[in-house]
Amino acid sequence: MGAATQPNNYSVNDFEVDNKPNNSGQGGGGTITDYDAFMHYTYDAISYVYHTYLPGRTFHVYAPVTGGSRWSRDVMVHAGASFDTIDVHNYNSDITGYTQHMHGWMNQNGKAQAELWLSEWATYQGGYQSASTGENIGPRFLCSSVVM
């Protein structure tokens, strides 16, 4: 078969659903109910594609992709079945407190075994290399790479 007739196989299996969905200045701004519905539709679509066209491959859905508010907890409560990886932003210079707080919400809301990703951390004005992790921020904690 020629390249034009073969499907692409980029091995993209991880999906972040929206970025800062609670921030109207960055494209979001809907209600938690809107985001929950969007999460359900997105998960159902991804699940359908994988089960129908990519059997045997595993996908991961990251949410709520925000930070510093109760939004993260509320998404876990209302749309928790629609994602398997917690993805938050933590702009504190010491990321320990909010990260531990997130683990508490995860433990309380059925996500105790989920990975926690910080996809943005420290400050949006710099400091990615100097953010303090303090001590004992918990297992299943990962920082994604950042393109500056």
N, C-alpha and C positions, 0 to 999 in steps of 0.2 A: 504494500500500500504506500502511496505517496504521502508526504507530509500534509498535503492539503486535505486528505480524506481521513486522517487520524485525529481523534480528539486531543485537545491540549491536556497535559497532565502536569499542572503546576504544583500539585500537592498542597494546596491551600486548604487547611482543615480547621482553622481557627477564625472565628468571626466576632468582632466587636460590634455591638449593636448601639449605634449612635455615639456621639461624644458630647458630653455635658447636655443631656436631654432636658435638664431642668433650667438651662441657661438660654433665655430668649436672644441674647446678644450673639450666640454662637449657633443658631439654627434650631434650637429646641424651643422651650417655652410652653409646651403643652402641659397638661395635667398628669398626675401620676396614673390616672385611669387611662389616658391616651397612650402613655408609654407602656403600660401593662398590656394593652391590646396590641400595640406594635410589636412587643416582645413575643407574644403568643403567635401572631401571624408570621413573624420572622422565623421563629423556631420551627413552626409547622412546615414552612417552605423549605428550610434547610434540611430538616428531617426527611421530607418527601424526596428531595433530590438524592440524598445519600442512600436512602433505603431502595429507591427505584433505580438509580443509575450508578451508584457507587457502593454496592453491597460489600460489606466487609471492611469498609473504611470508617474510621471514627472521627467525629467532628466535635468541636468545643465552641460554645457560645459564651461570650464574655459580657457581663453587665454588672452594675448599672453605669459604669464609666463616668463617674462624677465624684465629688468629694465635699467634705465639710458641712454636710447637712444630714437630716434624717431621711433624705431621698433614698439613700442606699439601703437603709433598713426597710423602708416601705416597699421598695422593689422586691426585696427578698420575701417579704410577707405576701405580696399580691401576685408576683410573677415568678416565684422561685422555681417552678417546674420548667420554665422556659430558658434556663441557662444553668451551666454547671461550673462556671469559673467567675469569681468575684473580681471585678476590675474597677479600681478607684484611683482618684487623684489625691495626693497628700502634699500640700504646699508648705507645711511647717518645716522650719529648719531642723528640728528634731522630729523625725517621723514616727518615733516610738509610740506616743500617746494615741494618736488617731489609728495607727495600725492595730494596737491592742484593742481599741474600742471596736474596730471593725471585726476582729476575731470574736469579741463578745457577741455582737449582733449575729455573726455567722453561727455561733454555737446555739444561740437562742432560736434561730429561724431555719433550722434544717440544712445548714450549709457548713457544718463542722468539718466535714472531710474535703470541702472544696479548696482549690488553690486560691490564694489571694494575690493578685497582681497589682502593683503600683505602676500605672502606665504614664503617669506624670508625677514628679515628686520634687521636693525642696521648694523652689520658687520658679515662677515662669520667667523671671529675669536672670536666672543663672543659679549656681549653687548645686548643680546636680552631683558634682564630684565631692562636695563637702557636706552633704546632708548627713546628720548624725542618726545612726540607727539605735543608739542607746543600747539597752540590753534586753534580751528575752522578748523579741517582738513576735515570737511564735513560729510554729512549724507551718509549712505550706505557704511560705511568703516568698514572692519573687518580684524583682524589679525588672521591667522590660528595658530593652536598650532604647536610647534616646538619640534621635538625630537632631543635631543643633545647627 
